[in-house]
Every structure is written in structure tokens, then in C-alpha cells.
Amino acid sequence: MWGWYAAALPANAWNWVAVWRRNYLAWRKVALASVLGNLAEPMSALFGLGLGLGIVVGRVDGASYIAFLAAGMAATSAMVSATFETIHATFARMHAQRTWEAVLCTQLTLGDIVLGELMWAASKAFLAGTGITIVAATLGYAAWPSIPYALPAIALTGLAFAGLAMVVTALAPRYDYFVFYQTLILTPMMYLCGALFPVTQLPGGFQRVVAFLPLAHSIDLIRPVMLGRPADSVGLHNGVLCIYIVLAFFLSVALLHQRLLRRRQMR
């Protein structure tokens, strides 16, 4: 059993770059539309809720509500961008377009492909999250000098959610099943993890559950930085995100290997 699994892991530390580059070359033809699409929803939430609801709410944790919300939207934007790239574009390349099967005829392994796809989804998430951060800083809702310190957390957020979405991609038989992940996992996570309001406002039981969710750790890394404050438990938050990344990668490789084997046996 370990033999076939080891064969599915990345062959080396750089093969994934070929997969990343292939996706980049295909994406750059529609880059502007893609970037605007990734920014549209979080920006509308930022200004719609931040400026509208912010008048009613006032200050939250010592900051204006729109500044508080900006960090949540940066993390949420990275989460959504990485997820949608994986469950839609990656699923199409794996299932409908059969691009993966062609790539597997080269020296690349399944692990190389998965790692390349995850890095590409994380790259798009990084662009989306960074875009929100720059807009917030330009409008005075985030501290410019500390913005570079938020970028690694945005990248980790993209990788973590790309990995989780890859597991869903490995399990879903059709596109229709992705709606369950979006509505039952992503949307509740956005509401519960502190993107829109402080986690401390939740009942104690919910707070204990939220402590295990990756978005909460992402926001706890990004928000203090964007507000120009010292972050607490940085090692813990980074560690949790890294655990999600590693576990999701190995699980998705195993599940995808079994899926591709079943497809070959059905021919």
C-alpha cells in the first residue's frame, strides 16, 4: 500500500512549477476579469457593510467597524478565491478536460500536479487578499507599514483553503456537490470566525468550535497587523494553518489517486 502512495507523492521539490506555469499562461488571457471578479464580492461587502452598518455599530475593539471588517474581508477573500479556483477550475482540469491524464504521461507524478494546483490556487488567493489589503490601506482603514507582515498570513490562508477544497474536489462526483461545501462549510465559517463581528460575542460553545477553524486563525493573524497592533499567539495560528495544509495535501493525494485508479478500471 505504501508503495503506490509513495509513487503518487511529488517526485522532487520543483516539478510543481510546470503545473503552476501552465495554469498561469492559461489564466493571463483573462487576468483582468478574473482579478475584478475576485475583488467584487469582498469589496461590496466591505463598503456596503462597513459604511452602512458601520454607522449603526460604531467602533469595534477600539477601531472603526469598516477597519475591523477590512481584515475579515482580506482573509475571506483569500478563502473564497482559493476555494473557487480549486473546486471549479481544478475540478474541470481533472474531471472534464482530462488535463491531468495528459500531464501524468510526462515525468510528473500526481503529487506534483496536486502541489502545483494548490500553489496556483494560493497565488490567486494571495492576489485577492492583497488587493483588499491595499485598498483598505489606501483609504486609511489599515496601517501601511505593517501591511507586508500580513502577506504571509494571506498566503497561508490561500494554501490552507486550497488544500481543503482539493479534498472536496477529490470526493465530489459532479459540480452539483460543491454547493454543499459552500453553503454548509464556507458560509457558516465566514459568519462564525470573526470576519463580521468579534468571536467573543458568540456563546462559549461556539467559541470553542471556532478555535479549530482555519479562518479564525487567519483573521487573528491578519487583523492585528492591519490595525497596527501586536498579534498574540502567532506561532499557534501559523501552526494550525500549516497543519491544515499538510494534512489536506496528503489526504487529497490519496483520495485523488484512488479516484484516478477507479476511472482507469472502468474503461
Buried (B, 14 or more C-beta within 10 A) or exposed (E): EEEEBEEBBBEEEEBBBBBBEBBBEEBEEEEEEBBEEBBEBBBEBBBEBBEEBBEEBEEBBEBBBBBBBBBBBBBBBBBBBBBBBBBBBBBEBBBEEEBBEEBBEEEBBBBBBBBBBBBBBBBBBBBBBBBBBBBBBEBEBBBEEBBEBBBBBBBBBBBBBBBBBBBBBBBBEEEEBBEEBBEEBBEEBBEBBBBBBEBEEBEEEEBEEBBEBBBBBBBBBBBBBBBBBEBEEBEEBBEBBEEBBEBBBBBBBBBBBBBBEEEEEEE
